[in-house]
């Protein structure tokens, strides 16, 4: 049976319809598609982390819009 990580990678490859890795007898190496996917996946993870930080700042009152008015 395949290890869990290998099954997950195979599932992602099927979903995308591309090979992310070239598999050889000596190991694996990312394909051009795999490198592009990794770059974008890292960007998405950074954005998700930034979104969580923004929500925490807003909840703590350290971000948001403050409007003051006077007559």
C-alpha positions as CSV (number, residue, x, y, z in Angstrom):
1,X,0.0,0.0,0.0
2,X,1.2,3.5,-0.7
3,X,2.2,5.8,2.1
4,X,-0.3,8.5,3.0
5,X,1.8,11.4,1.4
6,X,2.2,9.5,-1.9
7,X,-1.6,8.9,-2.0
8,X,-2.3,12.6,-1.3
9,X,0.2,13.7,-4.0
10,X,-1.4,11.3,-6.5
11,X,-4.8,12.6,-5.6
12,X,-3.8,16.2,-6.2
13,X,-2.2,15.2,-9.5
14,X,-5.4,13.6,-10.6
15,X,-7.4,16.6,-9.6
16,X,-5.1,19.0,-11.4
17,X,-4.7,16.7,-14.4
18,X,-0.9,17.2,-14.4
19,X,2.2,15.5,-13.0
20,X,3.8,17.4,-10.1
21,X,6.8,15.1,-9.8
22,X,9.0,13.0,-12.1
23,X,9.5,9.7,-10.3
24,X,12.7,7.7,-10.9
25,X,14.3,4.7,-9.3
26,X,16.5,7.1,-7.3
27,X,13.8,9.5,-6.1
28,X,11.5,12.2,-7.2
29,X,12.0,15.7,-8.7
30,X,9.4,18.4,-9.3
31,X,8.2,19.0,-12.8
32,X,7.8,22.5,-14.2
33,X,4.1,22.2,-13.2
34,X,5.1,21.1,-9.7
35,X,7.4,24.1,-9.3
36,X,4.7,26.5,-10.5
37,X,2.1,24.9,-8.2
38,X,4.5,25.1,-5.2
39,X,5.1,28.8,-5.8
40,X,1.4,29.5,-5.9
41,X,0.6,27.3,-3.0
42,X,3.2,29.2,-0.9
43,X,1.6,32.5,-2.0
44,X,-1.9,31.2,-1.0
45,X,-0.6,30.1,2.4
46,X,1.0,33.5,3.0
47,X,-2.3,35.2,2.1
48,X,-4.2,32.9,4.4
49,X,-1.8,33.8,7.3
50,X,-2.1,37.5,6.5
51,X,-5.9,37.2,6.6
52,X,-5.9,35.5,10.0
53,X,-3.5,38.2,11.3
54,X,-5.8,41.0,10.0
55,X,-8.8,39.4,11.7
56,X,-7.0,39.2,15.0
57,X,-5.8,42.8,14.7
58,X,-9.4,43.9,13.9
59,X,-10.8,41.9,16.8
60,X,-8.3,43.5,19.2
61,X,-9.2,47.0,18.0
62,X,-5.8,47.5,16.3
63,X,-7.2,47.8,12.8
64,X,-10.2,49.1,11.1
65,X,-11.8,52.4,10.3
66,X,-12.3,55.1,12.9
67,X,-14.6,58.0,12.0
68,X,-14.8,61.1,14.2
69,X,-17.2,63.9,13.7
70,X,-17.9,67.2,15.5
71,X,-20.1,70.3,15.1
